[in-house]
Amino acid sequence: MTQHVPEDDTPMSSASHQQQQSRLRAPRRRRGATESLLSVVLGLEMMLVFFVALVFYGLRKLEPLQALFGGILVVVLLVIATRMLRYTWGPWVGAALQLIFIACGFLEPIMFLIGVGFAAMYGYYFAKGRQLDRRNERFRARLESERADAETEGE
């Protein structure tokens, strides 16, 4: 790795190099509360899929390859749904995936309870996240208004 040497021949410190690199990157996209909360639920469900696949295999509800590939397929769908949360229609894709967990109850009845529990958590986080996003948007608008008022008074 070569180090950039400024014109005054003093080596650039690591901190200043990182500052220069961070200025070159695009600013990070602001994630809303809804996206953050729902991604937590979908992440937990990704871990749940691993254990559910093991249970279905161990109880001989599914063949080993069915449990493995079914689990992988559901995890891939959850990852895609997590990436789609940034769009206005994205949370609805995640909501539709909740039906998969509820439908697992046909293979193992306890999954009805677990699926409904995760669906309820998803619904609650969706509602609470939207409430927090609206509150934060009002706060940002008020802050911008106060900043604009302060700038006009200073002139």
N, CA and C of each residue as an Amber inpcrd file, in Angstrom:
protein
   465
   0.8480000  -1.1790000   0.0000000   0.0000000   0.0000000   0.0000000
   0.8850000   1.2310000   0.0000000   0.6720000   2.1020000  -0.9510000
   1.4790000   3.3110000  -1.0270000   0.7820000   4.4220000  -0.2860000
   1.5990000   5.2590000   0.3140000   1.0470000   6.3650000   1.0770000
   1.2250000   7.6410000   0.2890000   0.1770000   8.4560000   0.2520000
   0.2140000   9.7200000  -0.4640000   1.1260000  10.6730000   0.2870000
   2.0180000  11.3020000  -0.4180000   2.9170000  12.2660000   0.1920000
   2.5410000  13.6420000  -0.3220000   2.1280000  14.5370000   0.5740000
   1.7720000  15.8880000   0.1380000   2.9780000  16.6200000  -0.4270000
   2.7240000  17.7830000  -1.0100000   3.7880000  18.5190000  -1.6720000
   4.8830000  18.9710000  -0.7280000   4.5910000  19.1040000   0.5520000
   5.6390000  19.5390000   1.4730000   6.4720000  18.3630000   1.9730000
   6.3340000  17.1920000   1.3560000   7.1000000  15.9830000   1.6280000
   6.9160000  15.4200000   3.0310000   5.8700000  15.7960000   3.7420000
   5.5760000  15.1740000   5.0220000   4.5330000  14.1050000   4.7820000
   4.7280000  12.9300000   5.3630000   3.7500000  11.8640000   5.1180000
   2.3840000  12.2340000   5.6900000   1.3500000  11.8350000   4.9790000
  -0.0240000  12.1230000   5.4010000  -0.3890000  11.1830000   6.5430000
  -0.9410000  11.7410000   7.5990000  -1.3370000  10.9020000   8.7220000
  -2.5310000  10.0420000   8.3240000  -2.7090000   8.9620000   9.0450000
  -3.8030000   8.0430000   8.7580000  -5.1440000   8.7390000   8.9390000
  -5.2600000   9.5920000   9.9520000  -6.5170000  10.2850000  10.2230000
  -6.8650000  11.2450000   9.0860000  -5.8660000  11.9910000   8.6050000
  -6.1670000  12.9340000   7.5280000  -6.4740000  12.1910000   6.2310000
  -5.8440000  11.0270000   6.0470000  -6.1420000  10.2180000   4.8640000
  -7.5860000   9.7230000   4.9200000  -8.0380000   9.2960000   6.1060000
  -9.4150000   8.8390000   6.2590000 -10.3970000   9.9900000   6.0530000
 -10.0510000  11.1810000   6.5210000 -10.9120000  12.3360000   6.3190000
 -11.0510000  12.6480000   4.8300000  -9.9370000  12.5640000   4.1100000
  -9.9630000  12.8320000   2.6830000 -10.8240000  11.7910000   1.9650000
 -10.6960000  10.5170000   2.3530000 -11.4880000   9.4640000   1.7380000
 -12.9730000   9.6370000   2.0380000 -13.3050000  10.0590000   3.2700000
 -14.7160000  10.2200000   3.6270000 -15.3490000  11.3740000   2.8660000
 -14.5650000  12.4000000   2.5110000 -15.1090000  13.4930000   1.7210000
 -15.4060000  13.0600000   0.2940000 -14.6850000  12.0580000  -0.2040000
 -14.8880000  11.5910000  -1.5640000 -16.1120000  10.6970000  -1.6930000
 -16.5160000  10.0470000  -0.6190000 -17.6760000   9.1540000  -0.6450000
 -18.9740000   9.9520000  -0.6490000 -19.9960000   9.3390000  -1.2030000
 -21.3150000   9.9660000  -1.1650000 -21.8470000   9.9110000   0.2640000
 -22.6520000  10.8860000   0.6540000 -23.2070000  10.8490000   2.0100000
 -24.1180000   9.6420000   2.1800000 -24.1370000   9.1060000   3.3910000
 -24.9710000   7.9330000   3.6680000 -26.4380000   8.3100000   3.6230000
 -27.2100000   7.3830000   3.1150000 -28.6550000   7.5720000   3.0480000
 -29.2210000   7.4910000   4.4600000 -30.1420000   8.3880000   4.7560000
 -30.7790000   8.4090000   6.0720000 -31.8620000   7.3310000   6.1180000
 -31.7500000   6.4430000   7.0750000 -32.7600000   5.3890000   7.2490000
 -33.7930000   5.8640000   8.2440000 -35.0330000   5.6050000   7.9250000
 -36.1160000   5.9730000   8.8310000 -36.2710000   4.9350000   9.9270000
 -37.0780000   5.2820000  10.8970000 -37.3350000   4.3690000  12.0150000
 -38.0610000   3.1180000  11.5330000 -38.9710000   3.2840000  10.5750000
 -39.7090000   2.1300000  10.0590000 -38.7530000   1.1280000   9.4380000
 -37.8620000   1.6150000   8.5910000 -36.8970000   0.7260000   7.9400000
 -35.9990000   0.0400000   8.9730000 -35.5490000   0.7770000   9.9490000
 -34.6650000   0.2010000  10.9690000 -35.3700000  -0.8680000  11.7990000
 -36.5720000  -0.5600000  12.2650000 -37.2980000  -1.5080000  13.1170000
 -37.6850000  -2.7730000  12.3470000 -38.1720000  -2.6010000  11.1240000
 -38.5900000  -3.7710000  10.3540000 -37.4000000  -4.6240000   9.9350000
 -36.2490000  -3.9990000   9.7200000 -35.0700000  -4.7990000   9.3730000
 -34.6260000  -5.6500000  10.5590000 -34.8800000  -5.1890000  11.7740000
 -34.5790000  -5.9950000  12.9610000 -35.4660000  -7.2410000  12.9850000
 -36.7580000  -7.0550000  12.7250000 -37.6780000  -8.1940000  12.7300000
 -37.2800000  -9.1950000  11.6480000 -37.0010000  -8.7010000  10.4480000
 -36.6240000  -9.6090000   9.3600000 -35.3050000 -10.3060000   9.6550000
 -34.3830000  -9.6200000  10.3120000 -33.1230000 -10.2510000  10.7160000
 -33.3440000 -11.3660000  11.7290000 -34.2160000 -11.1220000  12.6850000
 -34.5490000 -12.1660000  13.6550000 -35.1960000 -13.3630000  12.9620000
 -36.0210000 -13.0840000  11.9720000 -36.6590000 -14.1700000  11.2440000
 -35.6510000 -14.9740000  10.4300000 -34.5960000 -14.3160000   9.9600000
 -33.5510000 -15.0590000   9.2440000 -32.9120000 -16.0950000  10.1680000
 -32.6740000 -15.6990000  11.4180000 -32.1200000 -16.6560000  12.3760000
 -33.1480000 -17.7430000  12.7070000 -34.4000000 -17.3610000  12.8090000
 -35.4570000 -18.3170000  13.0960000 -35.5380000 -19.3900000  12.0120000
 -35.3440000 -19.0080000  10.7670000 -35.4310000 -19.9610000   9.6550000
 -34.4210000 -21.0890000   9.8390000 -33.2360000 -20.7580000  10.2940000
 -32.2060000 -21.7780000  10.5170000 -32.7210000 -22.8360000  11.4890000
 -33.2570000 -22.3830000  12.6060000 -33.7280000 -23.3180000  13.6260000
 -34.9830000 -24.0730000  13.1790000 -35.8540000 -23.4030000  12.4740000
 -37.0600000 -24.0660000  11.9760000 -36.6820000 -25.1620000  10.9870000
 -35.7230000 -24.8800000  10.1100000 -35.2730000 -25.9040000   9.1560000
 -34.6890000 -27.1060000   9.8990000 -33.9290000 -26.8510000  10.9630000
 -33.3830000 -27.9560000  11.7570000 -34.4970000 -28.7680000  12.4200000
 -35.4890000 -28.0850000  12.9320000 -36.6110000 -28.7700000  13.5880000
 -37.3830000 -29.6050000  12.5720000 -37.6720000 -29.0350000  11.4180000
 -38.4150000 -29.7760000  10.3990000 -37.6400000 -31.0000000   9.9330000
 -36.3170000 -30.8670000   9.8520000 -35.4980000 -32.0240000   9.4780000
 -35.4620000 -33.0390000  10.6250000 -35.2380000 -32.5590000  11.8480000
 -35.1220000 -33.4540000  13.0000000 -36.3950000 -34.2110000  13.3060000
 -37.5360000 -33.5800000  13.1060000 -38.8140000 -34.2400000  13.3430000
 -39.2980000 -35.0010000  12.1120000 -38.4730000 -35.0160000  11.1000000
 -38.7760000 -35.7130000   9.8430000 -40.0500000 -35.1860000   9.1740000
 -40.2820000 -33.8890000   9.3350000 -41.4060000 -33.2440000   8.6450000
 -41.0400000 -32.9750000   7.1800000 -39.7460000 -32.7800000   6.9390000
 -39.2310000 -32.5450000   5.5920000 -37.9960000 -33.4070000   5.3810000
 -37.7150000 -33.6960000   4.1400000 -36.4760000 -34.3840000   3.7920000
 -35.3160000 -33.4080000   3.9850000 -34.0850000 -33.9300000   4.1650000
 -32.9520000 -33.0320000   4.4160000 -32.7690000 -31.9550000   3.3420000
 -32.8490000 -32.3330000   2.0780000 -32.6620000 -31.3380000   1.0260000
 -33.8090000 -30.3380000   0.9760000 -35.0140000 -30.7850000   1.2660000
 -36.1470000 -29.8590000   1.3050000 -35.9650000 -28.8420000   2.4310000
 -35.5590000 -29.3150000   3.5860000 -35.3460000 -28.4080000   4.7200000
 -34.2150000 -27.4310000   4.4130000 -33.1180000 -27.9250000   3.8310000
 -31.9680000 -27.0720000   3.5350000 -32.3160000 -26.0270000   2.4810000
 -32.8080000 -26.4860000   1.3390000 -33.0780000 -25.5470000   0.2570000
 -34.2920000 -24.6620000   0.5540000 -35.2710000 -25.1850000   1.2530000
 -36.4020000 -24.3540000   1.6650000 -35.9500000 -23.2440000   2.6080000
 -35.0820000 -23.6010000   3.5540000 -34.5480000 -22.5980000   4.4780000
 -33.7180000 -21.5520000   3.7610000 -32.8890000 -21.9960000   2.8150000
 -32.0630000 -21.0510000   2.0530000 -32.9470000 -20.1200000   1.2350000
 -33.9820000 -20.6740000   0.6130000 -34.8920000 -19.8620000  -0.1900000
 -35.5790000 -18.7950000   0.6630000 -36.0410000 -19.1730000   1.8380000
 -36.7230000 -18.2050000   2.7070000 -35.7450000 -17.1400000   3.1870000
 -34.5130000 -17.5230000   3.5080000 -33.5140000 -16.5340000   3.9300000
 -33.2350000 -15.5540000   2.7970000 -33.1000000 -16.0520000   1.5750000
 -32.8640000 -15.1600000   0.4310000 -34.0350000 -14.1970000   0.2610000
 -35.2530000 -14.7030000   0.3940000 -36.4250000 -13.8300000   0.2990000
 -36.4290000 -12.7680000   1.3990000 -36.0150000 -13.1430000   2.5940000
 -35.9540000 -12.1860000   3.6980000 -34.8740000 -11.1320000   3.4620000
 -33.7390000 -11.5400000   2.8960000 -32.6760000 -10.5740000   2.5880000
 -33.1670000  -9.5840000   1.5400000 -33.8300000 -10.0930000   0.5110000
 -34.3690000  -9.2070000  -0.5230000 -35.4010000  -8.2590000   0.0740000
 -36.2720000  -8.7810000   0.9300000 -37.2860000  -7.9380000   1.5690000
 -36.6380000  -6.8660000   2.4390000 -35.5440000  -7.2200000   3.1080000
 -34.8420000  -6.2400000   3.9430000 -34.2910000  -5.1080000   3.0840000
 -33.7630000  -5.4360000   1.9160000 -33.2380000  -4.4050000   1.0140000
 -34.3570000  -3.5450000   0.4160000 -35.5560000  -4.1000000   0.2990000
 -36.6790000  -3.3630000  -0.2860000 -37.3500000  -2.4220000   0.7130000
 -37.0030000  -2.5130000   1.9740000 -37.6610000  -1.6900000   2.9850000
 -37.4870000  -0.1920000   2.7420000 -36.4930000   0.1770000   1.9650000
 -36.2480000   1.5960000   1.6990000 -37.3320000   2.2250000   0.8280000
 -38.0730000   1.4060000   0.1040000 -39.1310000   1.9070000  -0.7710000
 -40.4610000   1.9340000  -0.0160000 -41.3830000   2.7500000  -0.4770000
 -42.6630000   2.8680000   0.2300000 -43.4500000   1.5660000   0.2050000
 -43.2850000   0.7640000  -0.8240000 -44.0070000  -0.5000000  -0.9350000
 -43.2410000  -1.6450000  -0.2800000 -42.0130000  -1.4410000   0.1160000
 -41.1650000  -2.4890000   0.6730000 -41.6980000  -3.1650000   1.9260000
 -42.2050000  -2.3970000   2.8930000 -42.7340000  -3.0530000   4.0970000
 -43.8770000  -4.0270000   3.8090000 -44.6040000  -3.8030000   2.7310000
 -45.6950000  -4.7100000   2.3920000 -45.1640000  -6.0410000   1.8870000
 -43.9920000  -6.0320000   1.2650000 -43.3660000  -7.2890000   0.8440000
 -42.9940000  -8.1040000   2.0790000 -42.4060000  -7.4240000   3.0770000
 -42.0710000  -8.1000000   4.3290000 -43.3050000  -8.6280000   5.0420000
 -44.3910000  -7.8730000   4.9630000 -45.6390000  -8.3190000   5.5890000
 -46.1560000  -9.5830000   4.9100000 -46.0240000  -9.6450000   3.5890000
 -46.4610000 -10.8420000   2.8690000 -45.6170000 -12.0570000   3.2630000
 -44.3480000 -11.8330000   3.5500000 -43.4830000 -12.9440000   3.9580000
 -43.8610000 -13.4990000   5.3250000 -44.5770000 -12.7140000   6.1090000
 -45.0160000 -13.2170000   7.4140000 -45.9440000 -14.4160000   7.2450000
 -46.6160000 -14.4610000   6.1050000 -47.5260000 -15.5800000   5.8350000
 -46.7720000 -16.9060000   5.7220000 -45.5080000 -16.8530000   5.2970000
 -44.6990000 -18.0790000   5.2060000 -44.5570000 -18.7100000   6.5890000
 -44.2740000 -17.8800000   7.5780000 -44.0710000 -18.4140000   8.9250000
 -45.3690000 -18.9480000   9.5120000 -46.4590000 -18.2580000   9.2210000
 -47.7440000 -18.7510000   9.7000000 -48.0900000 -20.0640000   9.0030000
 -47.8100000 -20.1350000   7.6950000 -48.1100000 -21.3580000   6.9260000
 -47.2710000 -22.5420000   7.3900000 -46.1170000 -22.3050000   8.0020000
 -45.2970000 -23.4020000   8.5380000 -46.0510000 -24.1550000   9.6350000
 -47.0890000 -23.5400000  10.1590000 -47.9030000 -24.1990000  11.1730000
 -48.5970000 -25.4460000  10.6520000 -48.7410000 -25.5660000   9.3410000
 -49.3380000 -26.7750000   8.7930000 -48.3820000 -27.9660000   8.8990000
 -47.0680000 -27.6730000   8.9920000 -46.0920000 -28.7410000   9.1870000
 -45.8520000 -29.0250000  10.6670000 -45.8140000 -27.9760000  11.4470000
 -45.6070000 -28.1090000  12.8930000 -46.5060000 -27.0750000  13.5710000
 -47.5340000 -27.5060000  14.3010000 -48.5520000 -26.5890000  14.8250000
 -48.0230000 -25.4300000  15.6750000 -46.9340000 -25.5900000  16.3790000
 -46.4130000 -24.4940000  17.1950000 -46.0090000 -23.3020000  16.3270000
 -45.7390000 -23.5600000  15.0450000 -45.3500000 -22.4730000  14.1500000
 -46.4980000 -21.5030000  13.8960000 -47.7460000 -21.9470000  14.0850000
 -48.8560000 -20.9900000  13.9970000 -48.6580000 -19.8920000  15.0330000
 -48.3410000 -20.2940000  16.2640000 -48.1390000 -19.3360000  17.3440000
 -46.9180000 -18.4560000  17.0800000 -45.8200000 -19.0780000  16.6800000
 -44.5890000 -18.3160000  16.4160000 -44.7980000 -17.3690000  15.2340000
 -45.4430000 -17.8620000  14.1720000 -45.6930000 -17.0320000  13.0010000
 -46.5830000 -15.8450000  13.3010000 -47.6510000 -16.0920000  14.0600000
 -48.5440000 -14.9920000  14.4310000 -47.8150000 -14.0070000  15.3480000
 -46.9630000 -14.5130000  16.2270000 -46.1900000 -13.6300000  17.1090000
 -45.2580000 -12.7160000  16.3280000 -44.5610000 -13.2740000  15.3560000
 -43.6730000 -12.4490000  14.5340000 -44.4740000 -11.4910000  13.6560000
 -45.6170000 -11.9300000  13.1400000 -46.4600000 -11.0440000  12.3350000
 -46.9760000  -9.8800000  13.1860000 -47.3490000 -10.1650000  14.4360000
 -47.8000000  -9.0980000  15.3350000 -46.6670000  -8.1230000  15.6340000
 -45.4740000  -8.6550000  15.8630000 -44.3210000  -7.7960000  16.1160000
 -44.0280000  -6.9370000  14.8810000 -44.0970000  -7.5390000  13.6980000
 -43.8650000  -6.8060000  12.4590000 -44.9000000  -5.6870000  12.3020000
 -46.1570000  -6.0020000  12.5590000 -47.2120000  -4.9920000  12.4530000
 -47.0380000  -3.8640000  13.4500000 -46.6630000  -4.2070000  14.6810000
 -46.4580000  -3.1720000  15.7000000 -45.2850000  -2.2760000  15.3270000
 -44.1710000  -2.8760000  14.9090000 -42.9990000  -2.0870000  14.5300000
 -43.2840000  -1.2280000  13.3070000 -44.1230000  -1.7310000  12.3990000
 -44.4930000  -0.9510000  11.2280000 -45.2660000   0.3000000  11.6600000
 -46.2600000   0.1170000  12.5050000 -47.0650000   1.2520000  12.9670000
 -46.2270000   2.2270000  13.7940000 -45.4370000   1.7090000  14.7140000
 -44.6210000   2.5740000  15.5760000 -43.5360000   3.2890000  14.7630000
 -42.9500000   2.5930000  13.8070000 -41.9170000   3.2100000  12.9690000
 -42.4760000   4.3540000  12.1420000 -43.6580000   4.1640000  11.5810000
 -44.2730000   5.2440000  10.8010000 -44.5990000   6.4340000  11.6900000
 -45.0400000   6.1560000  12.9130000 -45.3280000   7.2360000  13.8600000
 -44.0450000   8.0160000  14.1750000 -42.9620000   7.3010000  14.4300000
 -41.6850000   7.9590000  14.7210000 -41.1630000   8.7310000  13.5100000
 -41.3290000   8.1750000  12.3140000 -40.8810000   8.8730000  11.1070000
 -41.6400000  10.1760000  10.9040000 -42.9440000  10.1640000  11.1360000
 -43.7380000  11.4070000  11.0100000 -43.2820000  12.4320000  12.0450000
 -43.0410000  11.9860000  13.2870000 -42.5840000  12.9020000  14.3250000
 -41.2220000  13.4860000  13.9810000 -40.3120000  12.6450000  13.4960000
 -38.9850000  13.1240000  13.1320000 -39.0390000  14.0910000  11.9570000
 -39.9330000  13.8460000  11.0140000 -40.0840000  14.7580000   9.8730000
 -40.5990000  16.1210000  10.3280000 -41.5600000  16.1300000  11.2360000
 -42.0430000  17.4020000  11.7880000 -40.9220000  18.1300000  12.5240000
 -40.1110000  17.3780000  13.2700000 -38.9990000  17.9780000  14.0090000
 -37.9840000  18.5900000  13.0420000 -37.6400000  17.8520000  11.9640000
 -36.6870000  18.3750000  10.9840000 -37.2280000  19.6250000  10.2950000
 -38.5170000  19.6220000   9.9750000 -39.1270000  20.7820000   9.3250000
 -39.0840000  21.9950000  10.2540000 -39.3900000  21.7800000  11.5370000
 -39.3450000  22.8840000  12.4910000 -37.9190000  23.3970000  12.6550000
 -36.9590000  22.4980000  12.6770000 -35.5530000  22.8910000  12.7960000
 -35.1140000  23.7150000  11.5930000 -35.4960000  23.2760000  10.3970000
 -35.1610000  24.0250000   9.1830000 -35.8230000  25.3980000   9.1990000
 -37.0590000  25.4600000   9.6680000 -37.7710000  26.7360000   9.7420000
 -37.0670000  27.6840000  10.7090000 -36.6710000  27.1690000  11.8580000
 -35.9610000  28.0080000  12.8300000 -34.6150000  28.4490000  12.2880000
 -33.9310000  27.5790000  11.5590000 -32.6370000  27.9350000  10.9690000
 -32.8220000  29.0250000   9.9130000 -33.8740000  28.9110000   9.1010000
 -34.1400000  29.9310000   8.0860000 -34.4940000  31.2590000   8.7480000
 -35.2780000  31.2190000   9.8250000 -35.6370000  32.4410000  10.5490000
 -34.3960000  33.0870000  11.1370000 -33.4930000  32.3090000  11.6870000
 -32.2720000  32.8470000  12.2820000 -31.3900000  33.4910000  11.2130000
 -31.3540000  32.9010000  10.0240000 -30.5370000  33.4650000   8.9490000
 -31.1240000  34.7910000   8.4570000 -32.4520000  34.8980000   8.3700000
 -33.0580000  36.1460000   7.9180000 -32.9200000  37.2620000   8.9510000
 -32.9210000  36.8820000  10.2410000 -32.7370000  37.8960000  11.2930000
 -31.3030000  38.3970000  11.3130000 -30.3560000  37.5540000  10.9470000
 -28.9500000  37.9200000  10.9690000 -28.5550000  38.8600000   9.8390000
 -29.3870000  38.9620000   8.8270000 -29.0300000  39.8150000   7.6730000
 -29.3530000  41.2330000   7.8710000
